[in-house]
Amino acid sequence: MLENAILVTGAGRRIGFYIAKRLHQDGHTVIAHYRTHTNEIQVLTDLGINTIQADLVDSTAILQFVAVLKTRCSRYRALIHNASSFAPTAADLTLAAQQYQQFFNIHMMAPFLINQGLQPLLQGEQDHPADIIHITDINVENPTPDFDIYGTSKAGLHNMMLVLAKKFAPNIKVNAVAPGPVLFTEQHSAEVRQQILSETLLAQEGGAEPVYLAIKSLLDNPFITGASIPVDGGRRLSKR
């Protein structure tokens, strides 16, 4: 059984994959969660990183995932909640209701149940607190109307960070990292990319490394809890 592991959810692609790989490179024991097996998960497996498949579709599936996590590791150093679903709100109310349930389960219910279920196993190093880190979004501060369901559930994840910082103190620190335009997707047209960059004070795509550096700073600092670090190049200040 593993000890002192860091769990990263949503490690099958993009930011989650990068976080899991960088933690491993820095010498941490990592458990990488994924929903669908990807080439990136195969890369993590080939590196010797422990991977666990789970679809965070409802409370039953999430609780089963928690039970598996308890059998994989006797003590956790940190939990990093990166699993996410992203889409504009559907115009059809039936579809919007399905989106709301999906986003709620992934962004709020899963982190809550995982945090609660693994709390007794969370333990820091050298008498320092353990860590829980929620990956939220700058939409928490300045929501986009077309993505109101997404933004609402991410805002709930932010609020959960605040209340659990109180609830789990002093043995566990709970913080958030709020990315902005760090990695564009194929769905972003050249026009959309230019608009986003024009609203970003540092006028560039950030990349995944700044997100990891924010996470690392929280892991390394024993005296920060209940805080959210924006990694957005300043976009939250000028985003329309």
Order of alpha helices (4+ residues) and beta strands (2+ residues): beta-alpha-beta-alpha-beta-alpha-beta-alpha-alpha-beta-alpha-beta-alpha-alpha-beta-alpha
